[in-house]
Amino acid sequence: MERETGRLMELPVDTLVDILLRLPAKSVGCIKCVSKTLLNTVSSMSFSTLHTRLWGDDDGQIPRLMYCTRNKNVLALQSLKYKDNTLTKGRHTITVSSSTPGFVHFVFRNIICLGFCLTGDCVLVNALGERGVLRLPECSFARPDAQKRFSNSWFGMGFDDITSTYKILCVTRKGDAHLRLTATTVHVLVLGTNSWRQISSLPPYEFCWRLDLNIKPVCANGAVHWLAGTQLDRIVSFDFRSEEFCWTPTPPTLQQSWNDDPKMSLFALKGCLAIVRTKRFRSSSSIPNIEIWVLKDFDQEEKLWEMYYKNKMQDCLFPLQANGTSGEWEHGIFCTTNNLWETSIFFLDARFDHWVVCPLGEVKIPDPSSICIEDCYLGTYSHSETLISLRDYADLVI
């Protein structure tokens, strides 16, 4: 082994880096154990950035699962494993304390953004267990003031492959005591810098007034996407390269069937933007069905959606709840539903066209009589394994 390692290290540096860049993130992680020189090579921010440019959003890795709960002012992130129709806890547990209740803004690859009520503060955590949190620069523009009685903000993250930088987006709306919209601002933060930059591009009017704060964005294809529109039937996207908003049309067949009361949710599938839609027909005796569509090339002017899956579904899976989450797991997709009494995850195994319902067990919300805004289940999310390390961008707070 030492002889083989020695031969590898005899290669020119450029050749060695070119070889290592072609390995998926998990294999690169194993390389770190081979030698100190290889560890230093693959742990650098420049190598991580080059790896991201080469692999894009789809790094070929098995998606990982993590759920988030809130107990008063403590957020807890717990990794999950799903195997043989059984859910078990993983090895990563992350807790973040704050003076106010927190929630999840978005998930981008292995980075999770947490926000906190009233203060407008945000932190980033590494879902792969990196110790500490990265506090984002102060979002003073997202806090309510005396003239504007309420303030809501939406965040998202993406990789700009033109400048080779990670960017975070913040859309803020403020209104008066009569709930009239008085101001909408958009700011962009380049990860690693210490200030937000306001930009002139603004989202469509429907974005701020029709978008539920519980609806999480999907970060894929170098952009961030939200379901919006009067019936949550359209997609608002923000391209991090051009720093512009645009409408992304949904599949034509979905646009023609809104009288059937469908439910839709966005998620990332193989690094691409995807839609899962459940629909119950008007006949009470009909069986609802599920469709999954994937947009493989977001950069094309004409957006071409491809059907990934379509079938009848168990009645217990309907409807897809607005406060639920969807995502990718190793062999298909999952959807979550939750109420005051229990939370369940529905796994679709695409290999066998089979749905499995897995209650989260100990993740159930406590006695309904004790339910309050500070004590609840926040969602189950899918994330990937990448080389992004928050330590490359700032000193972490332990």
N, C-alpha and C positions, 0 to 999 in steps of 0.2 A: 504493500500500500504506500509506504514511504517512497519507494522507487517511482511508482506511478505519479504520485504527487509532485515529486521532483521534476519529472518530465513535463508535467503540466505547467509548472512554474517557469520552465525554461522557454516557454513560448513568448513571443513579443507581447507587450502589454496590450496593444490594440487588438491583436488576435485573440488574446485571452478574454478581454472584455466582450468582444464580438460573440465568442462562444457562450459566455455566461449569460448574455442578454437574451439568448434564444431559449433559455431554460424558464419554465413557469416559476411563479413566485415560491411555491412550496419547495421545489428542487433547489432554488437559490438559497432558501433557508437552511437546507441540509449542507450546502457547500460551506456555510460559515463554520462548520465544525471540523473542516478538513485541515485548515492552516490559518495562522494569524494574518498572513498576507491576503488570502482570499477573503477572510472576514472583513478586513479593512477595505478591500476593493468593492464588495457588494453592499457594504453598509453605508457607503457615501451617498450624499443627496444627489450628486450628478448621475450615479449609476441608477438610482431609483427613478429619476426623471426620464432617463433614456429607456429604461425598462417599460415605463408607463407609455411612452410614445410608441414603442414597438408593439406592445401587446394591446393597447387600447383598453376598452371596457371589458372585453371578453378575454380573460387570461387563462381560460381552460381549467380553472380550479373548481373544486366542489364547493358550492355555496354553503355557508354556515348559517345557523339560526341563533337568534338571541331574543329574549323577551325582556320587557321593561316594566317595572312596577314602581309605584310611588307610595311611600308611607310617611305622611306628614311632609316634612321638608327634605326627605332623603330619597333620592332616585337610585334604584338598584337595577343593574343590567346583568342578566344571567345567560350564559351560553347554553344551548340545547343540542341534544343529539336525538335523531329519529332513526331507528333501526328496528326491523322486524315488527312493525306496527306498534312500537313502544317509544314513548318520549322519556328521556332521562336528562339530568343536568350535566352540562359540560364542565370543563375545568376552570373556565374564566368567570369570575364574579367581580363586577365593578360597582362601587357605590360612590355617589357624589352628594354632598350635603350643601344646603343653601339656606339663606334666611327666609326664602319664599318658595312656594311649591314650584316644581320644575316639570318639564315635558320634553318630548322629542321633536326637534325641528325637521331633521332629515337624516338619511343614511347614505353615505357616498363611499362605495367600496368598503374599506375596513374602518372608516371614520364615521362617528356618530356625533351629531350636534345636539346639545341640550340647551334649552332656554329656560328662563326663570321669570315668573309673573312679576309685574310691577316694575322691576328694575330694568328689564330689557337686556340683562347680561346674558352672554352665551359662552359655552365652553365646548371644546372638542375632546372626545375620548377615543382611544384606539380599541376597537372591539377585540383585538387579538391579545389583549392583556397588558399592553405597555403601561407601566406605572405612571400615574399622574395625569393631569388634565391641562390642556392649553387654553388659556383664557383669551378670547378674542378682544381686540381693542374696544373701548367703550362705545356702545350704541346709543349715544345721547339723543339722537334723532328719533329713536323708537320709543321714547318715554312720553307719556301724556303730560301736557302742560296745562296751565290755568285757562288758556283760551280754547284749547282743543281737549274736550273732556274724555275722549277715549282714543286708544291707539292700538292697532293690530299690526303684526309684522309676519311676513313669510320669508323663509330662508331656503337657499339651495346652494349646491356646490358642483363644480365641474372642472375639467382640465382643459386649458387652452393650449392646443398643440402648436399654435403659431408662436406664442411667446414662451412655451414650455413652463407654464405656471399654473398653480391651482388657484381658483377664484371662488369667492363666496358672495352670493347675491342676497340682498335684503330689500324687500318691498314693504314699505310702511304706509299705512293709511291712517289719517286722523280725522275725527269728526267732532261736532259740537254736542251740546246737551240734548239736541233734538235728533241726534243720530244722522245728521246731514254730513255728507262727506265734504271736508273742507280742504284737504291736502293729501296728495299722494307723492311720495318720493322714492327714488331707487338709488341704492348705494352698492358699490362693489368693493370688496377687499381682496387684495392679492395676498395669499397666505405667506406669512413671513414678514410682511410690512406692518407698520404700527398705526395706520389710519385708514378710514373708509373714504372712498371717492364717490361723490354724487355724479350720476350720469343723467343725460337728458331723455333717454328712452323711457317711456312709460308703458305699463301694461294696458290692455283694453279695459274700458270702464267696468265691464262685467266681472273682471278678475277680482276686484276688491269687494263688490257687493254681492256676488253670487258664490264666492269661494268660501267653503266651510274651513275654519281653522283646524278642524280635526283631520282634514284631508292632507296626507303627506305628499310631498313632491317625489318625483322619480328622477334620479340623476343618471342619465345615460346619453350616449352619442355626443358627448361634449356639450350637452345642454341640460337644462332642468325643466321638468314638465309638470303641469297641474291640470286636472280635470276642472273645467269651468263651464260657463254658459248658463242659460236660464234653467236647463234641466241636467246640468253636468254632462252635456253631450258633446262638448268641444274641448280641445286641448290647447292651453296657452303654454308656449315654450319660450325659453330665454337662451339664446346662443351665446356661449361665453367667448367665442372668437370675435364675433361682430358686436357683441354687447347690445343686442337688439331683441325685442319681443316679436313674436309672430304667432299666428294661429296655425296649429297642426291639425289637418282634417282627420277625423276618425274614418274607419272603413265605410265605404258607401252603403253597404248592406245594414250597418248599424244605424246609420242616419235615417233609414227609411222605416224603422220599426219602433218608434218611440211611443206609439199608442199601446204597445204591449207591456208597458211599465217595466222596462229593463233596469238592471242595476249594473254599474260599471265600476271598475277599479283599475288603476294603472300600476304597473310594476316593471322591473327589469328582468329580462329573460335572455341568457347568453350574451349579456352586455348590450342588448337592444331594448328599445321601448316596446312594451306589450300591454294589451288590454284584455282583461277577463270580464266577460259580460254574462250575467244570468238573466233569464227571461221566462216569465210565466205568461202563457197565452190567456186570452179572455175566457176560454172554456174552463170551468172549474175542474173538469175531469181530465184535462190534459196534463202531461208531465212536463215540468219546466226543463229547459236545457241550458247548457253552458257552452260558450264559445271563447276561444283564446286566439287573438290576432297579434302578429309581431311585425314591427316596422324595422326592417334590417338596414336600410340606408336612409338615415335622416337627412343627409346632405343633398339628396336628389330634390329638384324643384317639384316634381310630381311624386307625391308620397305614395308608395306602393306597399300596401299591407298584405301579409301572407297569413292564411289560416294555419294555425298551429294545432288546434284541437277543437272538436265539436262532438257533442254527444248529449244524450238525455242524462238527467242527474237525479239523485235521490231527493225526495221532497224536503228532507230535513236540511238540505244545503241551501234552500231558497228562503229569503232573498240574501244576496250579498250585502252585508250591512255597510252603511256609510261610515260607521266608526270602526269597521274591521280593517285588516290589512291583508295584502296579498304579496306573494314573493315566490322565489325559486328555491327548490331544494335539489338534492342530488339527482333524483329521477323524475322530476316533474314540478308541479307548483303546489302551493298551499294557500288557503284562505282562512281567516279567523273570524269568529263571531263571538261577541261577548255581551252579557247583560249584567244585571246587579247580582246574579246568583252564581254564574259560572262562565268560564271561558273555554272554548274548544277550538282546535285547529283541524281543518279538513285537508288531508293530503291526497293529491292525485298522483298515482304512480303511472306515468305515461307508458311504461313497459307493458303493463297488463291492463290498462284502461280501468283502473280500480281506485275507488275512493275509500279512505279510511278516516274515521272520526276519532280524534285523540283529545279527551278532556285534559286540561293542564293540571288537574289534581290539586296539589298544594298551592298552585298559583290562583286558585279560586279566590274571588273577592270575599272578605269576611262577612259576617252577619249583616244582611241588608239594613238593619236598624242602625248600624254604625257607619254607613256609607257617607262620605263627605268628599269634597273636592280634593282634599289633601291625601286621600287614601284610596288608590284605585290601580287597576291594571291599565297600562298605556299602549300595549301592542306587542306583537311578535314581528321581527324583522329579519330579512335575509341580508347577509353581507359577504364580501369576498375576502380572500387572503391576498394582500398585495405587499409591496415593499415600503409603502408610505409609513414613515416614522415621524411622529409629531415633534420629537426632539430635534429634528433638522430645522425647525422653523421658529422655535422659541424655547426658553426654559420652562419646564413643566412644573405645575404646582402639585405637590404631593398631598 
